[in-house]
Amino acid sequence: MKAIQIRLIAILLGLFLVFSFSNSAQAQTAGWNITPAIKATKNPVASSKESKSDGKDLYAKHCKSCHGSAGLGDGAKSASLDVSCGDFSSAKFQSAADGEIFFQISTGKGKMPAFKRLIPEDNGRWAIVNYIRTLAAK
């Protein structure tokens, strides 16, 4: 009887670990419905010192609590979420087109709000894209 209980616990633990790792690995890109037109959208805001500063201020206000100061997905609220907040410094994330990132910020998904409502000025969301580019791993 005890052996059966141990096997059952081991199986459940294994399933939990498999689900946890697969969920966090896919969380950044799965389900966004990124079209070629979205990928092709060019950032109309020049990546200047001013736009990066504006983007940093907006990021601190709206994004940092989940995504963390360095964009590693380790913000104060991230521990209470059931999905990964992603790693903005990763090569995979940084390889996304500006239009993709702008779309994700604007539309949100799941527990991430649609910032088009919270930051109604497109230029503000584009400035966040410019700032996020500074978080790339060196």
NUVOTI-26201 format. One record per atom (N, C-alpha, C): residue in three letters; x, y, z. Coordinates in pm, whole numbers, plus 50000, padded with zeros to 5 digits. Example, Ala and Ser with C-alpha at 12.3 -4.5 7.8 and 13.67 -1.06 7.14 Angstrom:
ALA513194943150780;ALA512304955050780;ALA513204967050780;SER512854977550708;SER513674989450714;SER512905000350787;
//
This chain:
MET500824988150000;MET500005000050000;MET500875012650000;LYS501925012850082;LYS502805024250091;LYS503555026349959;ALA503925015649893;ALA504625016649764;ALA503725023149659;ILE502455019949661;ILE501505025749565;ILE501385040849590;GLN501315044749717;GLN501215058849750;GLN502465066549703;ILE503625060549722;ILE504875067049680;ILE504895068549529;ARG504485058149455;ARG504455058949309;ARG503465069749263;LEU502315070249325;LEU501315080149288;LEU501845094349311;ILE502495096549422;ILE503075109649452;ILE504155113149350;ALA504995103449316;ALA506055105649218;ALA505475109149082;ILE504415102249041;ILE503775105048911;ILE503175119048911;LEU502465122549017;LEU501855135749025;LEU502905146849026;LEU503975144649099;LEU505065154449104;LEU505695156048965;GLY505905144948896;GLY506475145348761;GLY505575153048666;LEU504275150448671;LEU503335157548584;LEU503335172448614;PHE503385175848742;PHE503425189848782;PHE504665196748725;LEU505835190348737;LEU507065196348688;LEU507055197948536;VAL506585187948466;VAL506505188748320;VAL505605200248279;PHE504425201148340;PHE503495211848307;PHE504085225448340;SER504725226748455;SER505285239548497;SER506335244648399;PHE507265235948359;PHE508335240148269;PHE507805243048130;SER506895234948081;SER506375237447946;SER505545250147943;ASN504825253048049;ASN503995265048055;ASN504855277648056;SER505925277748135;SER506745289748143;SER507535292048015;ALA507955281547948;ALA508715283047824;ALA507855288547712;GLN506575285247711;GLN505695289647604;GLN504975302747636;ALA505025306947759;ALA504225318447802;ALA504525331247726;GLN505785333247685;GLN506145345747621;GLN505515347547484;THR505365336747407;THR504935338347269;THR503615331647235;ALA503195322047313;ALA501995314247280;ALA500735322847286;GLY499875321047186;GLY498555327147189;GLY498475341847156;TRP499515347847102;TRP499485362147073;TRP498865365446938;ASN498785355946847;ASN498195358246714;ASN498895369946643;ILE500205368846632;ILE501005379146567;ILE500975376746416;THR500425386046342;THR500315384846197;THR501555390946130;PRO501795387546004;PRO502915393945933;PRO502805409145930;ALA501585414345920;ALA501405428945919;ALA501835435046052;ILE501545428246162;ILE501965433246293;ILE503485433046302;LYS504115422146258;LYS505575421246261;LYS506225432146178;ALA505565435846068;ALA506135445745977;ALA505915460146022;THR505115462246125;THR504845475746172;THR506135482046226;LYS506475493546171;LYS507705500446211;LYS507425510146326;ASN508395511446412;ASN508305520646525;ASN508465534846473;PRO507435543246486;PRO507525557046438;PRO508275566346534;VAL508595561446653;VAL509275569646752;VAL510775566346748;ALA511575576246714;ALA513015574146706;ALA513555569346841;SER514505560346835;SER515095554846957;SER516135564747011;SER515645575747061;SER516505586547113;SER516655585347264;LYS517575593047317;LYS517765593547462;LYS516455597647531;GLU515755607447471;GLU514495612347528;GLU513405601547526;SER513255594547413;SER512185584347407;SER512485572747501;LYS513755569147514;LYS514125558347607;LYS513865562547752;SER514125575147781;SER513845580347915;SER512345580447943;ASP511565584947844;ASP510095584747858;ASP509615570347875;GLY510165561247794;GLY509795547247803;GLY510155541147938;LYS511305545047990;LYS511735540048122;LYS510765544548231;ASP510325557148223;ASP509365562248322;ASP508035554648314;LEU507545552548192;LEU506285545048175;LEU506445530448217;TYR507595524548186;TYR507885510848226;TYR507865509748379;ALA508505519148446;ALA508555518948593;ALA507145519848652;LYS506285527548589;LYS504915529348639;LYS504015517448608;HIS504135511748488;HIS503165501948442;HIS503675487548430;CYS504975485548418;CYS505505472348383;CYS506405465948490;LYS507135474248560;LYS508155469648654;LYS507625460248762;SER506415462448808;SER505885454348918;SER505805439448882;CYS505605436348757;CYS505565422248714;CYS506875418148646;HIS507385426748557;HIS508535423048475;HIS509885425848541;GLY509895433548649;GLY511145436248721;GLY511925447948662;SER512835453248741;SER513635464848700;SER514455462148575;ALA515015450248565;ALA515875446848451;ALA515125438948344;GLY513805437348360;GLY513015430148261;GLY513195415048264;LEU513615409848377;LEU513875395448388;LEU512635387348424;GLY511505394148442;GLY510275387148480;GLY510205384048629;ASP510965391748708;ASP511065388948851;ASP510555400448937;GLY509565407648887;GLY508995418648963;GLY508265413649087;ALA507935422749175;ALA507295419249303;ALA506005411349286;LYS505235414249182;LYS503975407149160;LYS504135393849087;SER505295391349028;SER505475379448944;SER505295366449021;ALA505685366249146;ALA505575353949225;ALA504135349649246;SER503225359049242;SER501815355649265;SER501085351849136;LEU501765352349022;LEU501135349048894;LEU501375334448859;ASP500455328548784;ASP500595314548746;ASP501235312848608;VAL501795323548552;VAL502515322948425;VAL503825330648440;SER504755327648353;SER506025334748351;SER505815348748294;CYS506505358348349;CYS506425372048296;CYS507445374048185;GLY508205364048152;GLY509155364948043;GLY510435372048082;ASP511395371247993;ASP512715377148015;ASP513025386347898;PHE512895399147918;PHE513115408847812;PHE514575409847769;SER515485404647852;SER516905405347818;SER517325393947725;SER516485383847711;SER516865372047632;SER516965375047483;ALA517835367647417;ALA517995369147272;ALA516695366047200;LYS515945356147250;LYS514685352547187;LYS513705364247191;PHE513555370447307;PHE512635381747317;PHE513135393347232;GLN514405396447241;GLN514955407947169;GLN514915405947017;SER514765393446972;SER514675390946828;SER513275394146773;ALA512325396646859;ALA510975400346815;ALA511015414146750;ALA510175415946650;ALA510085428946583;ALA509435439246677;ASP509765451846657;ASP509165462446737;ASP507635461746732;GLY507085458946613;GLY505635458146598;GLY505025447246685;GLU505725435946701;GLU505245425146787;GLU505165429746933;ILE506225436046978;ILE506285440547118;ILE505215451247143;PHE505085460547050;PHE504055470947061;PHE502665464647069;PHE502405454646985;PHE501115447746985;PHE500865440947120;GLN501875434247174;GLN501725427447302;GLN501445437347415;ILE502165448447414;ILE501925458847516;ILE500505464347500;SER500105466947378;SER498815473347351;SER497625464447383;THR497705451647346;THR496535442847359;THR496495434847488;GLY497665432347547;GLY497695424047667;GLY497245409847638;LYS497315401447741;LYS496875387547729;LYS496795381647869;GLY495715374547895;GLY495575368248026;GLY495585378648137;LYS496515377348229;LYS496575386748343;LYS497285399748309;MET497895400348190;MET498525412948149;MET497455421848087;PRO497275433748142;PRO496235442548088;PRO496605448047951;ALA495605452447879;ALA495795459247751;ALA496195473647781;PHE497445476947758;PHE497925490247793;PHE497475500947695;LYS496785497047590;LYS496205507147501;LYS495205515747578;ARG494555509847678;ARG493615517347760;ARG494325525247869;LEU495375519647923;LEU496085526248033;LEU497085536747985;ILE497635534547865;ILE498555543947802;ILE497985546847663;PRO496995555847654;PRO496275557747527;PRO497115563747414;GLU498185570647446;GLU499035576447342;GLU499945565647284;ASP499825563147154;ASP500675553247089;ASP502155555947114;ASN502555568547109;ASN503965571947126;ASN504515567447262;GLY503675567347364;GLY504115562547494;GLY504435547647491;ARG503585539947424;ARG503825525547414;ARG505025522647324;TRP505205530747219;TRP506395529147135;TRP507655532647215;ALA507575542647302;ALA508725546347386;ALA509085534747479;ILE508085527447528;ILE508375515747611;ILE509135505347529;VAL508735503447404;VAL509465494247316;VAL510925498547307;ASN511155511447285;ASN512535516447277;ASN513295513747406;TYR512645515847520;TYR513305513247648;TYR513585498347666;ILE512635489947633;ILE512815475347649;ILE514025470547569;ARG514305476947456;ARG515485473147376;ARG516785475447455;THR516765484547551;THR517975486947632;THR518215476047735;LEU517225467347754;LEU517335456747855;LEU517985444047801;ALA518375444147675;ALA519025432447614;ALA520275428547692;ALA520485415447705;ALA521675410447774;ALA522915415347701;LYS523875419447778;LYS525125424747718;LYS526105413647692;
//
